[in-house]
Amino acid sequence: MAASYQGLDHVALYKAAKATDDGTRIPAEAVDAELDGVHPIKAWAINVLYQFHKR
């Protein structure tokens, strides 16, 4: 029974997040770089260059 309550909490959190979604997405590459200690602007620039050269 406790597992089903825990699942309901996840569903409620998901619905709340979807309701307040502003459409902003941060690429995983930028987040990974920031977590590795790279400055946020530099991490974003690295991702933009990566996406450009990937084409």
All heavy atoms as atom14 arrays in JSON, in Angstrom:
{
  "sequence": "MAASYQGLDHVALYKAAKATDDGTRIPAEAVDAELDGVHPIKAWAINVLYQFHKR",
  "atom14_mask": [
    [1, 1, 1, 1, 1, 1, 1, 1, 0, 0, 0, 0, 0, 0],
    [1, 1, 1, 1, 1, 0, 0, 0, 0, 0, 0, 0, 0, 0],
    [1, 1, 1, 1, 1, 0, 0, 0, 0, 0, 0, 0, 0, 0],
    [1, 1, 1, 1, 1, 1, 0, 0, 0, 0, 0, 0, 0, 0],
    [1, 1, 1, 1, 1, 1, 1, 1, 1, 1, 1, 1, 0, 0],
    [1, 1, 1, 1, 1, 1, 1, 1, 1, 0, 0, 0, 0, 0],
    [1, 1, 1, 1, 0, 0, 0, 0, 0, 0, 0, 0, 0, 0],
    [1, 1, 1, 1, 1, 1, 1, 1, 0, 0, 0, 0, 0, 0],
    [1, 1, 1, 1, 1, 1, 1, 1, 0, 0, 0, 0, 0, 0],
    [1, 1, 1, 1, 1, 1, 1, 1, 1, 1, 0, 0, 0, 0],
    [1, 1, 1, 1, 1, 1, 1, 0, 0, 0, 0, 0, 0, 0],
    [1, 1, 1, 1, 1, 0, 0, 0, 0, 0, 0, 0, 0, 0],
    [1, 1, 1, 1, 1, 1, 1, 1, 0, 0, 0, 0, 0, 0],
    [1, 1, 1, 1, 1, 1, 1, 1, 1, 1, 1, 1, 0, 0],
    [1, 1, 1, 1, 1, 1, 1, 1, 1, 0, 0, 0, 0, 0],
    [1, 1, 1, 1, 1, 0, 0, 0, 0, 0, 0, 0, 0, 0],
    [1, 1, 1, 1, 1, 0, 0, 0, 0, 0, 0, 0, 0, 0],
    [1, 1, 1, 1, 1, 1, 1, 1, 1, 0, 0, 0, 0, 0],
    [1, 1, 1, 1, 1, 0, 0, 0, 0, 0, 0, 0, 0, 0],
    [1, 1, 1, 1, 1, 1, 1, 0, 0, 0, 0, 0, 0, 0],
    [1, 1, 1, 1, 1, 1, 1, 1, 0, 0, 0, 0, 0, 0],
    [1, 1, 1, 1, 1, 1, 1, 1, 0, 0, 0, 0, 0, 0],
    [1, 1, 1, 1, 0, 0, 0, 0, 0, 0, 0, 0, 0, 0],
    [1, 1, 1, 1, 1, 1, 1, 0, 0, 0, 0, 0, 0, 0],
    [1, 1, 1, 1, 1, 1, 1, 1, 1, 1, 1, 0, 0, 0],
    [1, 1, 1, 1, 1, 1, 1, 1, 0, 0, 0, 0, 0, 0],
    [1, 1, 1, 1, 1, 1, 1, 0, 0, 0, 0, 0, 0, 0],
    [1, 1, 1, 1, 1, 0, 0, 0, 0, 0, 0, 0, 0, 0],
    [1, 1, 1, 1, 1, 1, 1, 1, 1, 0, 0, 0, 0, 0],
    [1, 1, 1, 1, 1, 0, 0, 0, 0, 0, 0, 0, 0, 0],
    [1, 1, 1, 1, 1, 1, 1, 0, 0, 0, 0, 0, 0, 0],
    [1, 1, 1, 1, 1, 1, 1, 1, 0, 0, 0, 0, 0, 0],
    [1, 1, 1, 1, 1, 0, 0, 0, 0, 0, 0, 0, 0, 0],
    [1, 1, 1, 1, 1, 1, 1, 1, 1, 0, 0, 0, 0, 0],
    [1, 1, 1, 1, 1, 1, 1, 1, 0, 0, 0, 0, 0, 0],
    [1, 1, 1, 1, 1, 1, 1, 1, 0, 0, 0, 0, 0, 0],
    [1, 1, 1, 1, 0, 0, 0, 0, 0, 0, 0, 0, 0, 0],
    [1, 1, 1, 1, 1, 1, 1, 0, 0, 0, 0, 0, 0, 0],
    [1, 1, 1, 1, 1, 1, 1, 1, 1, 1, 0, 0, 0, 0],
    [1, 1, 1, 1, 1, 1, 1, 0, 0, 0, 0, 0, 0, 0],
    [1, 1, 1, 1, 1, 1, 1, 1, 0, 0, 0, 0, 0, 0],
    [1, 1, 1, 1, 1, 1, 1, 1, 1, 0, 0, 0, 0, 0],
    [1, 1, 1, 1, 1, 0, 0, 0, 0, 0, 0, 0, 0, 0],
    [1, 1, 1, 1, 1, 1, 1, 1, 1, 1, 1, 1, 1, 1],
    [1, 1, 1, 1, 1, 0, 0, 0, 0, 0, 0, 0, 0, 0],
    [1, 1, 1, 1, 1, 1, 1, 1, 0, 0, 0, 0, 0, 0],
    [1, 1, 1, 1, 1, 1, 1, 1, 0, 0, 0, 0, 0, 0],
    [1, 1, 1, 1, 1, 1, 1, 0, 0, 0, 0, 0, 0, 0],
    [1, 1, 1, 1, 1, 1, 1, 1, 0, 0, 0, 0, 0, 0],
    [1, 1, 1, 1, 1, 1, 1, 1, 1, 1, 1, 1, 0, 0],
    [1, 1, 1, 1, 1, 1, 1, 1, 1, 0, 0, 0, 0, 0],
    [1, 1, 1, 1, 1, 1, 1, 1, 1, 1, 1, 0, 0, 0],
    [1, 1, 1, 1, 1, 1, 1, 1, 1, 1, 0, 0, 0, 0],
    [1, 1, 1, 1, 1, 1, 1, 1, 1, 0, 0, 0, 0, 0],
    [1, 1, 1, 1, 1, 1, 1, 1, 1, 1, 1, 0, 0, 0]
  ],
  "atom14_positions": [
    [[0.82, -1.19, 0.0], [0.0, 0.0, 0.0], [0.87, 1.27, 0.0], [0.56, 2.22, -0.67], [-0.91, -0.06, 1.23], [-2.11, 0.8, 1.16], [-3.26, 0.16, -0.04], [-4.73, 0.92, 0.47], [0.0, 0.0, 0.0], [0.0, 0.0, 0.0], [0.0, 0.0, 0.0], [0.0, 0.0, 0.0], [0.0, 0.0, 0.0], [0.0, 0.0, 0.0]],
    [[1.97, 1.23, 0.74], [2.84, 2.41, 0.81], [3.43, 2.73, -0.56], [3.61, 3.89, -0.9], [3.94, 2.2, 1.84], [0.0, 0.0, 0.0], [0.0, 0.0, 0.0], [0.0, 0.0, 0.0], [0.0, 0.0, 0.0], [0.0, 0.0, 0.0], [0.0, 0.0, 0.0], [0.0, 0.0, 0.0], [0.0, 0.0, 0.0], [0.0, 0.0, 0.0]],
    [[3.76, 1.7, -1.34], [4.33, 1.92, -2.67], [3.36, 2.66, -3.57], [3.74, 3.52, -4.35], [4.74, 0.6, -3.29], [0.0, 0.0, 0.0], [0.0, 0.0, 0.0], [0.0, 0.0, 0.0], [0.0, 0.0, 0.0], [0.0, 0.0, 0.0], [0.0, 0.0, 0.0], [0.0, 0.0, 0.0], [0.0, 0.0, 0.0], [0.0, 0.0, 0.0]],
    [[2.06, 2.33, -3.46], [1.08, 3.02, -4.3], [0.95, 4.49, -3.89], [0.77, 5.35, -4.72], [-0.27, 2.31, -4.24], [-0.8, 2.37, -2.93], [0.0, 0.0, 0.0], [0.0, 0.0, 0.0], [0.0, 0.0, 0.0], [0.0, 0.0, 0.0], [0.0, 0.0, 0.0], [0.0, 0.0, 0.0], [0.0, 0.0, 0.0], [0.0, 0.0, 0.0]],
    [[1.07, 4.79, -2.6], [1.03, 6.19, -2.16], [2.25, 6.95, -2.68], [2.15, 8.08, -3.09], [0.98, 6.28, -0.63], [-0.35, 5.9, -0.04], [-0.44, 4.93, 0.95], [-1.52, 6.5, -0.48], [-1.66, 4.57, 1.48], [-2.75, 6.14, 0.04], [-2.8, 5.18, 1.03], [-4.02, 4.83, 1.54], [0.0, 0.0, 0.0], [0.0, 0.0, 0.0]],
    [[3.4, 6.28, -2.65], [4.6, 6.91, -3.16], [4.45, 7.21, -4.65], [4.83, 8.27, -5.12], [5.81, 6.01, -2.93], [7.12, 6.66, -3.3], [8.31, 5.76, -3.05], [8.18, 4.54, -2.99], [9.48, 6.35, -2.91], [0.0, 0.0, 0.0], [0.0, 0.0, 0.0], [0.0, 0.0, 0.0], [0.0, 0.0, 0.0], [0.0, 0.0, 0.0]],
    [[3.86, 6.31, -5.4], [3.61, 6.54, -6.81], [2.68, 7.71, -7.04], [2.86, 8.49, -7.96], [0.0, 0.0, 0.0], [0.0, 0.0, 0.0], [0.0, 0.0, 0.0], [0.0, 0.0, 0.0], [0.0, 0.0, 0.0], [0.0, 0.0, 0.0], [0.0, 0.0, 0.0], [0.0, 0.0, 0.0], [0.0, 0.0, 0.0], [0.0, 0.0, 0.0]],
    [[1.68, 7.85, -6.19], [0.76, 8.99, -6.31], [1.49, 10.3, -6.09], [1.19, 11.29, -6.73], [-0.4, 8.84, -5.32], [-1.4, 7.74, -5.64], [-2.43, 7.63, -4.52], [-2.11, 8.0, -6.95], [0.0, 0.0, 0.0], [0.0, 0.0, 0.0], [0.0, 0.0, 0.0], [0.0, 0.0, 0.0], [0.0, 0.0, 0.0], [0.0, 0.0, 0.0]],
    [[2.45, 10.31, -5.16], [3.23, 11.53, -4.93], [4.01, 11.91, -6.18], [4.08, 13.08, -6.54], [4.2, 11.35, -3.77], [3.49, 11.27, -2.42], [2.33, 11.7, -2.34], [4.13, 10.79, -1.47], [0.0, 0.0, 0.0], [0.0, 0.0, 0.0], [0.0, 0.0, 0.0], [0.0, 0.0, 0.0], [0.0, 0.0, 0.0], [0.0, 0.0, 0.0]],
    [[4.57, 10.94, -6.86], [5.33, 11.21, -8.08], [4.41, 11.74, -9.18], [4.78, 12.66, -9.9], [6.06, 9.95, -8.57], [7.19, 9.53, -7.69], [8.39, 10.19, -7.67], [7.3, 8.54, -6.79], [9.19, 9.63, -6.8], [8.55, 8.62, -6.25], [0.0, 0.0, 0.0], [0.0, 0.0, 0.0], [0.0, 0.0, 0.0], [0.0, 0.0, 0.0]],
    [[3.24, 11.18, -9.27], [2.28, 11.64, -10.28], [1.87, 13.07, -9.99], [1.82, 13.92, -10.89], [1.04, 10.71, -10.33], [-0.05, 11.31, -11.19], [1.44, 9.34, -10.85], [0.0, 0.0, 0.0], [0.0, 0.0, 0.0], [0.0, 0.0, 0.0], [0.0, 0.0, 0.0], [0.0, 0.0, 0.0], [0.0, 0.0, 0.0], [0.0, 0.0, 0.0]],
    [[1.61, 13.38, -8.72], [1.22, 14.74, -8.34], [2.35, 15.73, -8.62], [2.11, 16.84, -9.11], [0.83, 14.79, -6.86], [0.0, 0.0, 0.0], [0.0, 0.0, 0.0], [0.0, 0.0, 0.0], [0.0, 0.0, 0.0], [0.0, 0.0, 0.0], [0.0, 0.0, 0.0], [0.0, 0.0, 0.0], [0.0, 0.0, 0.0], [0.0, 0.0, 0.0]],
    [[3.58, 15.34, -8.32], [4.73, 16.22, -8.58], [4.89, 16.45, -10.08], [5.17, 17.57, -10.51], [6.01, 15.62, -8.0], [6.13, 15.64, -6.48], [7.34, 14.83, -6.04], [6.22, 17.06, -5.97], [0.0, 0.0, 0.0], [0.0, 0.0, 0.0], [0.0, 0.0, 0.0], [0.0, 0.0, 0.0], [0.0, 0.0, 0.0], [0.0, 0.0, 0.0]],
    [[4.72, 15.4, -10.86], [4.83, 15.53, -12.32], [3.78, 16.48, -12.86], [4.07, 17.37, -13.66], [4.71, 14.15, -12.97], [4.7, 14.21, -14.47], [5.87, 14.43, -15.18], [3.52, 14.05, -15.19], [5.87, 14.5, -16.56], [3.51, 14.12, -16.57], [4.67, 14.34, -17.25], [4.65, 14.41, -18.61], [0.0, 0.0, 0.0], [0.0, 0.0, 0.0]],
    [[2.53, 16.3, -12.4], [1.45, 17.17, -12.87], [1.69, 18.62, -12.47], [1.44, 19.53, -13.25], [0.11, 16.67, -12.34], [-0.36, 15.41, -13.03], [-1.72, 14.96, -12.53], [-2.17, 13.72, -13.26], [-3.47, 13.25, -12.78], [0.0, 0.0, 0.0], [0.0, 0.0, 0.0], [0.0, 0.0, 0.0], [0.0, 0.0, 0.0], [0.0, 0.0, 0.0]],
    [[2.19, 18.84, -11.27], [2.48, 20.21, -10.82], [3.59, 20.83, -11.67], [3.51, 22.0, -12.04], [2.88, 20.2, -9.34], [0.0, 0.0, 0.0], [0.0, 0.0, 0.0], [0.0, 0.0, 0.0], [0.0, 0.0, 0.0], [0.0, 0.0, 0.0], [0.0, 0.0, 0.0], [0.0, 0.0, 0.0], [0.0, 0.0, 0.0], [0.0, 0.0, 0.0]],
    [[4.61, 20.03, -11.98], [5.71, 20.55, -12.81], [5.22, 20.88, -14.21], [5.59, 21.9, -14.79], [6.84, 19.52, -12.86], [0.0, 0.0, 0.0], [0.0, 0.0, 0.0], [0.0, 0.0, 0.0], [0.0, 0.0, 0.0], [0.0, 0.0, 0.0], [0.0, 0.0, 0.0], [0.0, 0.0, 0.0], [0.0, 0.0, 0.0], [0.0, 0.0, 0.0]],
    [[4.39, 20.02, -14.78], [3.85, 20.26, -16.12], [2.97, 21.51, -16.14], [2.97, 22.25, -17.12], [3.05, 19.06, -16.62], [3.86, 17.84, -16.95], [4.67, 18.02, -18.2], [3.79, 17.89, -19.4], [4.48, 18.04, -20.66], [0.0, 0.0, 0.0], [0.0, 0.0, 0.0], [0.0, 0.0, 0.0], [0.0, 0.0, 0.0], [0.0, 0.0, 0.0]],
    [[2.25, 21.75, -15.07], [1.35, 22.91, -15.01], [2.13, 24.22, -14.98], [1.64, 25.24, -15.46], [0.45, 22.8, -13.79], [0.0, 0.0, 0.0], [0.0, 0.0, 0.0], [0.0, 0.0, 0.0], [0.0, 0.0, 0.0], [0.0, 0.0, 0.0], [0.0, 0.0, 0.0], [0.0, 0.0, 0.0], [0.0, 0.0, 0.0], [0.0, 0.0, 0.0]],
    [[3.34, 24.19, -14.44], [4.13, 25.42, -14.32], [5.26, 25.47, -15.33], [6.13, 26.33, -15.24], [4.71, 25.57, -12.9], [5.54, 24.44, -12.62], [3.61, 25.67, -11.87], [0.0, 0.0, 0.0], [0.0, 0.0, 0.0], [0.0, 0.0, 0.0], [0.0, 0.0, 0.0], [0.0, 0.0, 0.0], [0.0, 0.0, 0.0], [0.0, 0.0, 0.0]],
    [[5.27, 24.57, -16.31], [6.33, 24.5, -17.31], [6.35, 25.75, -18.18], [5.34, 26.14, -18.75], [6.12, 23.27, -18.19], [7.22, 23.07, -19.21], [8.3, 23.68, -19.05], [7.0, 22.33, -20.17], [0.0, 0.0, 0.0], [0.0, 0.0, 0.0], [0.0, 0.0, 0.0], [0.0, 0.0, 0.0], [0.0, 0.0, 0.0], [0.0, 0.0, 0.0]],
    [[7.53, 26.38, -18.27], [7.66, 27.58, -19.1], [8.34, 27.29, -20.43], [8.61, 28.18, -21.22], [8.41, 28.69, -18.36], [9.85, 28.34, -18.07], [10.27, 27.22, -18.39], [10.56, 29.2, -17.53], [0.0, 0.0, 0.0], [0.0, 0.0, 0.0], [0.0, 0.0, 0.0], [0.0, 0.0, 0.0], [0.0, 0.0, 0.0], [0.0, 0.0, 0.0]],
    [[8.65, 26.01, -20.7], [9.24, 25.63, -21.96], [10.76, 25.7, -22.0], [11.38, 25.33, -22.98], [0.0, 0.0, 0.0], [0.0, 0.0, 0.0], [0.0, 0.0, 0.0], [0.0, 0.0, 0.0], [0.0, 0.0, 0.0], [0.0, 0.0, 0.0], [0.0, 0.0, 0.0], [0.0, 0.0, 0.0], [0.0, 0.0, 0.0], [0.0, 0.0, 0.0]],
    [[11.39, 26.16, -20.94], [12.84, 26.27, -20.89], [13.46, 24.89, -20.75], [13.03, 24.11, -19.92], [13.28, 27.15, -19.7], [12.7, 28.42, -19.84], [14.8, 27.27, -19.65], [0.0, 0.0, 0.0], [0.0, 0.0, 0.0], [0.0, 0.0, 0.0], [0.0, 0.0, 0.0], [0.0, 0.0, 0.0], [0.0, 0.0, 0.0], [0.0, 0.0, 0.0]],
    [[14.45, 24.62, -21.57], [15.17, 23.35, -21.49], [16.65, 23.64, -21.45], [17.16, 24.48, -22.19], [14.88, 22.46, -22.7], [13.43, 22.13, -22.9], [12.94, 21.17, -21.81], [11.56, 20.82, -21.96], [10.53, 21.49, -21.42], [10.76, 22.58, -20.72], [9.3, 21.1, -21.59], [0.0, 0.0, 0.0], [0.0, 0.0, 0.0], [0.0, 0.0, 0.0]],
    [[17.36, 22.94, -20.58], [18.81, 23.09, -20.48], [19.41, 21.76, -20.95], [19.13, 20.72, -20.36], [19.25, 23.41, -19.04], [18.62, 24.72, -18.59], [20.77, 23.47, -18.95], [18.86, 25.06, -17.15], [0.0, 0.0, 0.0], [0.0, 0.0, 0.0], [0.0, 0.0, 0.0], [0.0, 0.0, 0.0], [0.0, 0.0, 0.0], [0.0, 0.0, 0.0]],
    [[20.23, 21.8, -21.99], [20.83, 20.57, -22.51], [21.68, 19.85, -21.46], [22.35, 20.5, -20.65], [21.7, 21.04, -23.67], [21.15, 22.39, -24.02], [20.62, 22.97, -22.76], [0.0, 0.0, 0.0], [0.0, 0.0, 0.0], [0.0, 0.0, 0.0], [0.0, 0.0, 0.0], [0.0, 0.0, 0.0], [0.0, 0.0, 0.0], [0.0, 0.0, 0.0]],
    [[21.65, 18.54, -21.49], [22.41, 17.74, -20.52], [23.9, 18.06, -20.57], [24.57, 18.06, -19.54], [22.17, 16.27, -20.78], [0.0, 0.0, 0.0], [0.0, 0.0, 0.0], [0.0, 0.0, 0.0], [0.0, 0.0, 0.0], [0.0, 0.0, 0.0], [0.0, 0.0, 0.0], [0.0, 0.0, 0.0], [0.0, 0.0, 0.0], [0.0, 0.0, 0.0]],
    [[24.42, 18.35, -21.76], [25.84, 18.66, -21.88], [26.2, 19.9, -21.07], [27.26, 19.97, -20.45], [26.24, 18.87, -23.35], [26.16, 17.62, -24.19], [24.75, 17.36, -24.73], [23.83, 18.15, -24.48], [24.6, 16.33, -25.4], [0.0, 0.0, 0.0], [0.0, 0.0, 0.0], [0.0, 0.0, 0.0], [0.0, 0.0, 0.0], [0.0, 0.0, 0.0]],
    [[25.33, 20.9, -21.08], [25.58, 22.13, -20.32], [25.51, 21.85, -18.83], [26.34, 22.33, -18.05], [24.58, 23.21, -20.71], [0.0, 0.0, 0.0], [0.0, 0.0, 0.0], [0.0, 0.0, 0.0], [0.0, 0.0, 0.0], [0.0, 0.0, 0.0], [0.0, 0.0, 0.0], [0.0, 0.0, 0.0], [0.0, 0.0, 0.0], [0.0, 0.0, 0.0]],
    [[24.53, 21.05, -18.41], [24.4, 20.71, -16.98], [25.62, 19.91, -16.52], [26.18, 20.19, -15.46], [23.11, 19.92, -16.73], [23.04, 19.44, -15.29], [21.9, 20.77, -17.06], [0.0, 0.0, 0.0], [0.0, 0.0, 0.0], [0.0, 0.0, 0.0], [0.0, 0.0, 0.0], [0.0, 0.0, 0.0], [0.0, 0.0, 0.0], [0.0, 0.0, 0.0]],
    [[26.03, 18.93, -17.33], [27.2, 18.12, -16.97], [28.45, 18.99, -16.82], [29.22, 18.81, -15.88], [27.45, 17.04, -18.02], [26.39, 15.96, -18.01], [25.67, 15.83, -16.99], [26.29, 15.25, -19.03], [0.0, 0.0, 0.0], [0.0, 0.0, 0.0], [0.0, 0.0, 0.0], [0.0, 0.0, 0.0], [0.0, 0.0, 0.0], [0.0, 0.0, 0.0]],
    [[28.64, 19.93, -17.74], [29.8, 20.82, -17.66], [29.74, 21.67, -16.4], [30.76, 21.85, -15.7], [29.88, 21.7, -18.9], [0.0, 0.0, 0.0], [0.0, 0.0, 0.0], [0.0, 0.0, 0.0], [0.0, 0.0, 0.0], [0.0, 0.0, 0.0], [0.0, 0.0, 0.0], [0.0, 0.0, 0.0], [0.0, 0.0, 0.0], [0.0, 0.0, 0.0]],
    [[28.56, 22.2, -16.07], [28.42, 23.0, -14.85], [28.72, 22.17, -13.61], [29.37, 22.64, -12.68], [27.02, 23.6, -14.75], [26.8, 24.76, -15.68], [25.45, 25.41, -15.45], [25.16, 25.76, -14.3], [24.71, 25.57, -16.43], [0.0, 0.0, 0.0], [0.0, 0.0, 0.0], [0.0, 0.0, 0.0], [0.0, 0.0, 0.0], [0.0, 0.0, 0.0]],
    [[28.24, 20.93, -13.59], [28.49, 20.07, -12.44], [29.97, 19.72, -12.32], [30.46, 19.42, -11.23], [27.66, 18.79, -12.54], [26.16, 18.99, -12.38], [25.42, 17.69, -12.63], [25.82, 19.55, -11.0], [0.0, 0.0, 0.0], [0.0, 0.0, 0.0], [0.0, 0.0, 0.0], [0.0, 0.0, 0.0], [0.0, 0.0, 0.0], [0.0, 0.0, 0.0]],
    [[30.69, 19.77, -13.42], [32.14, 19.53, -13.42], [32.91, 20.78, -13.02], [34.14, 20.76, -12.99], [32.61, 19.06, -14.79], [32.18, 17.63, -15.08], [31.85, 16.91, -14.12], [32.17, 17.25, -16.27], [0.0, 0.0, 0.0], [0.0, 0.0, 0.0], [0.0, 0.0, 0.0], [0.0, 0.0, 0.0], [0.0, 0.0, 0.0], [0.0, 0.0, 0.0]],
    [[32.22, 21.9, -12.75], [32.88, 23.11, -12.28], [33.09, 24.18, -13.32], [33.71, 25.2, -13.05], [0.0, 0.0, 0.0], [0.0, 0.0, 0.0], [0.0, 0.0, 0.0], [0.0, 0.0, 0.0], [0.0, 0.0, 0.0], [0.0, 0.0, 0.0], [0.0, 0.0, 0.0], [0.0, 0.0, 0.0], [0.0, 0.0, 0.0], [0.0, 0.0, 0.0]],
    [[32.58, 23.97, -14.53], [32.72, 24.97, -15.59], [31.72, 26.1, -15.33], [30.61, 25.86, -14.88], [32.46, 24.32, -16.97], [32.54, 25.34, -18.09], [33.43, 23.19, -17.21], [0.0, 0.0, 0.0], [0.0, 0.0, 0.0], [0.0, 0.0, 0.0], [0.0, 0.0, 0.0], [0.0, 0.0, 0.0], [0.0, 0.0, 0.0], [0.0, 0.0, 0.0]],
    [[32.13, 27.34, -15.59], [31.24, 28.48, -15.43], [29.99, 28.28, -16.3], [30.09, 27.79, -17.42], [31.97, 29.77, -15.84], [31.21, 31.01, -15.52], [30.22, 31.49, -16.32], [31.3, 31.86, -14.47], [29.71, 32.59, -15.79], [30.36, 32.82, -14.67], [0.0, 0.0, 0.0], [0.0, 0.0, 0.0], [0.0, 0.0, 0.0], [0.0, 0.0, 0.0]],
    [[28.78, 28.64, -15.8], [27.55, 28.4, -16.55], [27.54, 28.96, -17.97], [27.07, 28.3, -18.9], [26.47, 29.08, -15.7], [27.02, 29.1, -14.33], [28.51, 29.22, -14.48], [0.0, 0.0, 0.0], [0.0, 0.0, 0.0], [0.0, 0.0, 0.0], [0.0, 0.0, 0.0], [0.0, 0.0, 0.0], [0.0, 0.0, 0.0], [0.0, 0.0, 0.0]],
    [[28.09, 30.16, -18.18], [28.12, 30.76, -19.52], [29.03, 29.93, -20.44], [28.69, 29.66, -21.58], [28.6, 32.22, -19.47], [27.73, 33.04, -18.55], [28.71, 32.81, -20.88], [26.49, 33.61, -19.13], [0.0, 0.0, 0.0], [0.0, 0.0, 0.0], [0.0, 0.0, 0.0], [0.0, 0.0, 0.0], [0.0, 0.0, 0.0], [0.0, 0.0, 0.0]],
    [[30.19, 29.54, -19.92], [31.11, 28.74, -20.71], [30.49, 27.38, -21.02], [30.63, 26.87, -22.14], [32.43, 28.57, -19.97], [33.49, 27.91, -20.8], [34.83, 27.89, -20.08], [35.9, 27.28, -20.96], [37.19, 27.26, -20.28], [0.0, 0.0, 0.0], [0.0, 0.0, 0.0], [0.0, 0.0, 0.0], [0.0, 0.0, 0.0], [0.0, 0.0, 0.0]],
    [[29.8, 26.79, -20.06], [29.15, 25.5, -20.28], [28.12, 25.62, -21.39], [28.01, 24.74, -22.26], [28.5, 25.01, -19.0], [0.0, 0.0, 0.0], [0.0, 0.0, 0.0], [0.0, 0.0, 0.0], [0.0, 0.0, 0.0], [0.0, 0.0, 0.0], [0.0, 0.0, 0.0], [0.0, 0.0, 0.0], [0.0, 0.0, 0.0], [0.0, 0.0, 0.0]],
    [[27.36, 26.7, -21.39], [26.35, 26.91, -22.43], [27.02, 27.1, -23.8], [26.58, 26.54, -24.79], [25.48, 28.11, -22.1], [24.27, 28.18, -22.95], [24.11, 28.89, -24.1], [23.05, 27.48, -22.77], [22.86, 28.68, -24.62], [22.19, 27.81, -23.83], [22.59, 26.59, -21.8], [20.92, 27.29, -23.94], [21.33, 26.08, -21.91], [20.5, 26.44, -22.98]],
    [[28.1, 27.86, -23.83], [28.82, 28.09, -25.09], [29.39, 26.78, -25.63], [29.34, 26.52, -26.83], [29.93, 29.1, -24.87], [0.0, 0.0, 0.0], [0.0, 0.0, 0.0], [0.0, 0.0, 0.0], [0.0, 0.0, 0.0], [0.0, 0.0, 0.0], [0.0, 0.0, 0.0], [0.0, 0.0, 0.0], [0.0, 0.0, 0.0], [0.0, 0.0, 0.0]],
    [[29.92, 25.95, -24.75], [30.43, 24.65, -25.16], [29.32, 23.84, -25.82], [29.51, 23.22, -26.86], [31.03, 23.89, -23.95], [32.32, 24.55, -23.51], [31.24, 22.41, -24.28], [32.84, 24.06, -22.17], [0.0, 0.0, 0.0], [0.0, 0.0, 0.0], [0.0, 0.0, 0.0], [0.0, 0.0, 0.0], [0.0, 0.0, 0.0], [0.0, 0.0, 0.0]],
    [[28.13, 23.87, -25.22], [27.0, 23.12, -25.78], [26.59, 23.68, -27.14], [26.31, 22.92, -28.07], [25.81, 23.13, -24.83], [24.65, 22.37, -25.41], [24.72, 21.17, -25.62], [23.58, 23.07, -25.7], [0.0, 0.0, 0.0], [0.0, 0.0, 0.0], [0.0, 0.0, 0.0], [0.0, 0.0, 0.0], [0.0, 0.0, 0.0], [0.0, 0.0, 0.0]],
    [[26.56, 25.0, -27.29], [26.18, 25.61, -28.57], [27.17, 25.2, -29.66], [26.77, 24.8, -30.76], [26.1, 27.14, -28.45], [25.98, 27.8, -29.81], [24.94, 27.53, -27.55], [0.0, 0.0, 0.0], [0.0, 0.0, 0.0], [0.0, 0.0, 0.0], [0.0, 0.0, 0.0], [0.0, 0.0, 0.0], [0.0, 0.0, 0.0], [0.0, 0.0, 0.0]],
    [[28.46, 25.26, -29.36], [29.47, 24.85, -30.34], [29.35, 23.37, -30.66], [29.47, 22.96, -31.81], [30.87, 25.16, -29.81], [31.21, 26.65, -29.73], [32.55, 26.83, -29.02], [31.22, 27.28, -31.1], [0.0, 0.0, 0.0], [0.0, 0.0, 0.0], [0.0, 0.0, 0.0], [0.0, 0.0, 0.0], [0.0, 0.0, 0.0], [0.0, 0.0, 0.0]],
    [[29.07, 22.56, -29.66], [28.9, 21.12, -29.88], [27.72, 20.86, -30.81], [27.83, 20.08, -31.75], [28.69, 20.42, -28.53], [28.31, 18.97, -28.66], [29.27, 18.0, -28.95], [26.99, 18.56, -28.48], [28.93, 16.67, -29.08], [26.64, 17.22, -28.61], [27.62, 16.28, -28.9], [27.26, 14.98, -29.03], [0.0, 0.0, 0.0], [0.0, 0.0, 0.0]],
    [[26.61, 21.53, -30.59], [25.42, 21.34, -31.43], [25.7, 21.82, -32.85], [25.23, 21.22, -33.82], [24.21, 22.1, -30.85], [23.74, 21.57, -29.51], [23.29, 20.13, -29.59], [22.71, 19.69, -30.57], [23.55, 19.39, -28.54], [0.0, 0.0, 0.0], [0.0, 0.0, 0.0], [0.0, 0.0, 0.0], [0.0, 0.0, 0.0], [0.0, 0.0, 0.0]],
    [[26.44, 22.92, -33.01], [26.76, 23.46, -34.33], [27.61, 22.48, -35.13], [27.38, 22.23, -36.3], [27.45, 24.8, -34.19], [27.83, 25.41, -35.51], [26.87, 26.0, -36.31], [29.14, 25.4, -35.94], [27.21, 26.57, -37.54], [29.51, 25.95, -37.16], [28.53, 26.54, -37.96], [0.0, 0.0, 0.0], [0.0, 0.0, 0.0], [0.0, 0.0, 0.0]],
    [[28.64, 21.92, -34.47], [29.56, 21.03, -35.17], [28.98, 19.64, -35.37], [29.49, 18.88, -36.2], [30.89, 20.93, -34.4], [31.69, 22.18, -34.5], [32.31, 22.57, -35.66], [31.95, 23.15, -33.59], [32.93, 23.71, -35.47], [32.73, 24.1, -34.23], [0.0, 0.0, 0.0], [0.0, 0.0, 0.0], [0.0, 0.0, 0.0], [0.0, 0.0, 0.0]],
    [[27.92, 19.3, -34.66], [27.3, 17.98, -34.77], [26.5, 17.86, -36.07], [26.26, 16.77, -36.54], [26.39, 17.74, -33.56], [26.02, 16.31, -33.35], [25.4, 16.09, -32.0], [23.96, 16.51, -31.98], [23.26, 16.06, -30.77], [0.0, 0.0, 0.0], [0.0, 0.0, 0.0], [0.0, 0.0, 0.0], [0.0, 0.0, 0.0], [0.0, 0.0, 0.0]],
    [[26.13, 18.97, -36.67], [25.3, 18.94, -37.88], [25.98, 18.34, -39.05], [26.96, 18.31, -39.47], [24.85, 20.35, -38.26], [23.97, 20.95, -37.26], [23.52, 22.29, -37.74], [23.05, 23.07, -36.6], [22.64, 24.29, -36.68], [22.63, 24.91, -37.82], [22.22, 24.91, -35.64], [0.0, 0.0, 0.0], [0.0, 0.0, 0.0], [0.0, 0.0, 0.0]]
  ]
}
